[in-house]
Amino acid sequence: MSEPAFRQLVEQHWAALEARPTTGENRLRVSQLPVMTDEGALAAAVDHEGHRHLLVPMSARLGLRSGLDGPVLRLRKRPLEDEDTYQTYADLACLREDLNDLFTKLCVDVLTTVQGLSGNPIKVLYRVLDRWKALFLTHGPGLDPEQLAGLFGELIVLEKLLRHDPGAHRLWLGPKGHRHDFSTGVDAIEVKSAVDPSGRKPRIHGLGQLEPPAGGSLCLVWFGLHRVTASGGGTGFVDLVERVRRRCDDESAVLGLLAEAGYRHFEVDRYRDVRFGIGEEIWFPVGPGFPGLTNSALDAVGLPVSVLDVEYTIDLSGRGLAFLTSDEVSHMTEHIVQESE
């Protein structure tokens, strides 16, 4: 059975179990899955709190690895019996409903691996868990204040685009290292944010960041932010992430992009107290007279480009710079989304 088929199968079983009446506090609603091992069949289950479980059959004589006991995943040995059978399982449970999608992927990984190696299902379960653990351990530390501010600004712009199209996250290329944060290949948006800034002085990375796409346009969005407490209003960083997830048509893709940007959803508690107020939000069209160094500008004056890793700061506080009105911002974001269709 393929991974998409396993995903559909296990989600159907959980949905059917969730529709049944709840049972006692220590009871599970269980549905056997068509995946056999030498120890018996795997099963899906739902407890009285609505948490989803994957049950992997095991010998009653075996011990079970310790150390996986919440707050997201819990693994414990659980004997179950009905009128006809008695079976011991390794019970893997997801304790957070907002991570059910990732738990489904983990369970599908277990099911597909067990399907190929049915002789020792517990060994297979450990192998899959270790593989996922290694995946998360390879990521770096959490986001620093400057990175949080930068990602917050990008998410504000992404939310605006998603209002026009729930698939607009496909334009978000910044986490993948693209020179512009958002791009259709013809039109692009670059986002710059700073906390408690002294003037509008964003840092520019490279000679291509303020270069519009060939034959297209570029807009630079400036956010002047300030950190606030929960009682001080503003927008919570995690709240903004959740709004983006609700608006998009592919949560897994957005979570993947967030992970590439350094935000790992399983560490959400680390960022719950982060809140920003937006002091300034200005959309500058990047055109003739806009401050900056670009490859084309240097070519135009006959200077060969032989310098790498250029970084510099520009000053956007000058009165002569044009900026978009709120209506023009709405029109531009709608246009860039329609252009990508």
Stockholm file with secondary structure:
# STOCKHOLM 1.0

chainA/1-341         MSEPAFRQLVEQHWAALEARPTTGENRLRVSQLPVMTDEGALAAAVDHEGHRHLLVPMSARLGLRSGLDGPVLRLRKRPLEDEDTYQTYADLACLREDLNDLFTKLCVDVLTTVQGLSGNPIKVLYRVLDRWKALFLTHGPGLDPEQLAGLFGELIVLEKLLRHDPGAHRLWLGPKGHRHDFSTGVDAIEVKSAVDPSGRKPRIHGLGQLEPPAGGSLCLVWFGLHRVTASGGGTGFVDLVERVRRRCDDESAVLGLLAEAGYRHFEVDRYRDVRFGIGEEIWFPVGPGFPGLTNSALDAVGLPVSVLDVEYTIDLSGRGLAFLTSDEVSHMTEHIVQESE
#=GR chainA/1-341 SS CCHHHHHHHHHHHHHHHHHSCCCCTTCEEEEEEEEEETTEEEEEEEETTCCEEEEEEECTTSCCCCCCBCSSEEEEEEEEECSSCEEEEEEEEECCGGGHHHHHHHHHHHHHHHHHCTTCHHHHHHHHHHHHHHHHHTSCCCCCHHHHHHHHHHHHHHHHHHHHCTTGGGGBCGGGTCSSSEECSSEEEEEEEEESCSSSCCEEESTTTTCCCTTSEEEEEEEEEEECCGGGCSEEHHHHHHHHHHHSSCHHHHHHHHHHTTCCGGGGGGGTTCEEEEEEEEEEECCTTCCCCCHHHHHHTTCCCCCCSCEEECCCCCTTCCCCCHHHHHHHHHHHHHHHC
#=GC SS_cons         CCHHHHHHHHHHHHHHHHHSCCCCTTCEEEEEEEEEETTEEEEEEEETTCCEEEEEEECTTSCCCCCCBCSSEEEEEEEEECSSCEEEEEEEEECCGGGHHHHHHHHHHHHHHHHHCTTCHHHHHHHHHHHHHHHHHTSCCCCCHHHHHHHHHHHHHHHHHHHHCTTGGGGBCGGGTCSSSEECSSEEEEEEEEESCSSSCCEEESTTTTCCCTTSEEEEEEEEEEECCGGGCSEEHHHHHHHHHHHSSCHHHHHHHHHHTTCCGGGGGGGTTCEEEEEEEEEEECCTTCCCCCHHHHHHTTCCCCCCSCEEECCCCCTTCCCCCHHHHHHHHHHHHHHHC
//
